[in-house]
Amino acid sequence: MSVAMQPSAIPQLPGLPILGHLLDVRRDRLSFHQRLGAQLGPIAAFRIGPRRVVMVYDLDYIHTILVDNDAAFEKTRALRSYLRPLLGDGLLSTLQERHRGQRRLVAPAFQHRRIAAYVETMAAVAHHAQARWRDGEQLDLMHEMHQIALEIVGKTLFGVDVQTEGAAISDALVTALHSVDRMIRAFVPLPTTWPTPTNRRLHQAITVFDELIYRIIDQRRASGEDRGDLLSMLLQATDAETGEPMSRSQVRDEAVTLFLAGFETTANALVWAWYLLAQHPQIAARLRAEATTVLGGRPITLDDLPNLPYAMQVFKESMRLYPPAHSIARQPKQDTQLGPYTIPAGTIMGISVYSLHRNPAIFAEPTRFDPDRFTPERERQLPRHSYMPFSDGPRQCIGNHFALMEGQIVLATLAQAVQFELLTTAPVRPLPLITLRPAGPVAVQVRRVGS
Ligand code: HEM
């Protein structure tokens, strides 16, 4: 394909008149991003209708955007406006000027000391889940992993059991993700306030979250109890300047953000991990052998975690192949220099984490599932930002250690008790909404193993 290129002009893939690459993006956005990097990298532009998008593949440029010069880049206007009805001004979508203060407020819930206290809950939730499954039973892994991750976030951060609301929350979340994705990929996105069917569905989903979250907040406020969890922290937090407590809607925004960011990503990572393990029985057997040797059937404790390295490697390698946050987007606030390229203010910039993780120059045979890529020695040798499931810099995932620990615990706990056999031979397609989900149910049959 011919490429129009001038000195220091960003290479651009010629697309269809008017539509640009809208069809490519709709057909298979993940492969399109990979192709673009392979053909034009380290930086490459394309169009979705009237919008120009600049993709960045070079690891040093990525460092500039996320770390060195992060203050020059903001989350995209589109993402903020579509996510805003759902997440409000919570930590994930808030503007930079308010970010640092908000992050300081939420951070204590994710300190090492606190996360360590979550081990028992994570192990208990995973243990109870597998105890419900009978030998030969057919399950949808999506449903099961979402239920586990939801219960873990509910109990650890909010001190509530959301098991009964689980299905409603998952359904509302899927509706919201599809609605937001439809807006992002629209030829001309319409404001979320317009009464389109997509917007109506989005607002119905938001009502489900609001009812749940406000109920949790109001119950805790009424009880006056300090449980020392995230919710108590949010309710006690005061504004550094005014000394005022956070308003009910501020608490709501932080809580919804942590709820959603905290369960959907981890749940998807777990589904992909089991999907890969079901196709690689030898790797699954090694995971089970580690878990059985270390645990001998008892629940995991904090002290066990260093002795379960393979479970961690499996989880990391799964996120390499299927990173739940498959791409990261930013917009420069002003005209900004990236190497020899000038990026005009407001340009939508994308980092395809999916493409980075499948770069054959870094990961030999990139489509092969090989958890040994993440032995501590080999992981240390990876170039900076070549593996980045949690992003990097000041806006990197605040729940990264929480998520890694949860992945390790859930994988080891379930591997002790069950294995999953895929009921479909057709490959499960990844669906890149805001998160990378399987395009449909992942049907498996349970085989109980061990005691
Ligand atoms: C495998 C699981 C997870 C993955 C792959 C993941 C990924 C990410 C990524 C890539 C970002 C940065 C987004 C950007 O720069 O635009 C992010 C931010 C965030 N994540 Fe996670 N996440 C996971 C689990 C969690 C958990 C368990 C929590 C909380 C319980 C959480 C809460 C957040 C929050 C609040 C932010 C915004 C941070 C900020 O802007 O300061 N995430 N996550």
Residues whose N, C-alpha, C, O or C-beta is under 5 A from the ligand:
A	BS01	HEM	L91 L92 R103 L258 A261 G262 T265 T266 A269 P324 A325 I328 A329 P389 F390 S391 P394 R395 Q396 C397 I398 G399 F402 A403
